[in-house]
Each structure stands twice: as structure tokens, then as C-alpha cells.
Amino acid sequence: MNIGDKCPEILGLDQNGKELRLSDFSGKKLVLYFYPKDMTPGCTNEACNLRDNYERFLSMGYAVVGVSVDDEKKHQRFIEKHELPFPLIADTDHKLVEAFGVWAEKKMAGRTYMGILRTTFIISEEGVVERIIGPKEVKVKEHAKQILGE
């Protein structure tokens, strides 16, 4: 997925098994952020930073949705533990992560594996990708500022 591309209509199932669609966010900019795994330090810092700034996002016309390949139950625990006010898509079939090009080979501690490249897509009210904050750019503790351009 690149700047100028149209976002798919069907995003996936959230933590409650409800299908989320792009049209659910009509009239809002959508912050669609992809993160590797629930309950890990970096992902928790990122989610809590977005949570702490959630009211600002809403007041500026944004909706926020997180995506990982964790299942619905793990998402529910993550949301409850950290009081996250936004939905998390359980992309267990990898459809969305592959459509957005964030499922890739990663290396850590000498081993190679497939995983999510931490990436955020800002999608316009018309459903078009207008900005991408890539894996090497995301600052988990200051991500809201990055998104809002502060």
C-alpha cells in the first residue's frame, strides 16, 4: 500500500468478532496502525501513547484502529489491561497485513522469522492513504505527536 492508494473496504474482525469496514469511519481520517504483538513493551508503549491522546484525535476528526495478527481473546486482554478506547483488528489470516505490505521477514538475535513491520497509515476521509509512518520512523512513546505533526 502506497500513498495515493485506496484502502480496502473490509478491514477485518475486531476484538469482539465485529467486522470493521472503511465506511464505518466515513467523514473521519483513519489512523490505521500495525504493530507486532500485544503485551510487548514497545507495542504497549505505542498503544498507551495513542490512548493517552485519544480525545485529541477525536477532536481533530481522527479515528484510531490497531492491527496485529494476535487473536480476539489476546486483543480483549490487551484492551482491558491498558484501558484502550479504540478497536484492535485480529488479522489472524494475515489478509490486511499482506494487503498493506507490512508482513515481512524480520531478524532478531540471529534468527529470521515472519512478522509485522511497525507501520502507521493515515487514511483520508475519502479512504485514500495520504501518509505513511514507516518501521524505522515510528517512535512508540511519541507516536501521537508524529501522527498529528507536532
Residue pairs with C-beta under 8 A, 6 or more apart in sequence:
1 7
1 99
1 100
1 101
1 121
1 129
1 132
2 129
2 132
3 129
3 130
3 131
3 132
4 128
4 129
5 128
5 129
6 127
6 128
6 129
7 22
7 30
7 32
7 121
7 123
7 127
7 128
7 129
8 22
8 96
8 99
9 21
9 22
9 23
9 127
10 19
10 21
10 22
11 19
11 20
11 21
11 22
11 32
11 65
11 67
11 89
11 96
12 19
12 20
12 67
12 89
12 90
12 91
12 95
12 96
13 19
13 20
13 72
13 89
13 90
14 20
14 72
14 75
14 87
14 88
14 89
14 90
15 72
15 75
15 76
15 79
15 87
15 88
15 90
16 72
16 76
17 72
18 87
20 65
20 87
20 89
22 30
22 123
22 127
25 63
25 65
25 123
26 125
27 61
27 125
28 61
28 62
28 63
28 125
29 61
29 62
29 63
29 122
29 123
29 124
29 125
29 130
30 62
30 63
30 64
30 65
30 121
30 122
30 123
31 50
31 57
31 62
31 63
31 64
31 65
31 120
31 121
31 122
31 123
31 147
32 65
32 67
32 100
32 120
32 121
32 122
32 123
33 46
33 50
33 64
33 65
33 66
33 67
33 119
33 120
33 121
33 143
34 66
34 67
34 68
34 97
34 100
34 102
34 116
34 117
34 118
34 119
34 120
34 121
35 42
35 43
35 46
35 47
35 66
35 67
35 68
35 116
35 118
36 42
36 43
36 68
36 115
36 116
36 118
37 43
37 68
37 70
37 116
38 68
38 70
38 74
38 75
38 77
38 78
38 88
39 74
39 77
39 78
39 81
42 118
42 140
43 68
43 118
43 140
44 78
44 82
45 140
45 141
46 118
46 138
46 140
46 141
46 143
47 66
47 78
47 82
47 84
48 82
49 140
49 141
49 142
49 143
49 144
50 57
50 64
50 66
50 84
50 86
50 143
50 144
51 82
51 83
51 84
51 85
51 86
52 144
53 144
53 148
54 64
54 85
54 86
56 144
56 148
57 63
57 64
57 144
57 147
57 148
60 148
61 125
62 147
63 86
64 86
65 86
65 87
65 88
65 89
66 84
66 86
66 87
66 88
66 89
67 88
67 89
67 91
67 96
67 97
67 116
68 75
68 88
68 89
68 90
68 91
68 116
69 90
69 91
69 92
69 94
69 97
69 116
70 78
70 88
70 90
70 92
71 90
71 92
72 90
74 90
75 88
75 90
78 84
78 88
79 88
89 96
91 97
94 103
97 103
97 116
100 119
100 121
102 116
102 117
102 119
102 135
103 114
103 115
103 116
103 117
104 114
104 115
104 117
105 112
105 113
105 114
106 112
106 113
106 114
106 115
106 117
107 113
117 134
117 135
118 135
118 138
118 140
119 132
119 133
119 134
119 135
119 138
120 132
120 133
120 138
120 143
120 146
120 147
121 129
121 131
121 132
122 129
122 130
122 131
122 132
122 133
122 147
123 129
123 130
124 130
133 143
133 146
133 147
137 146
138 146
139 146
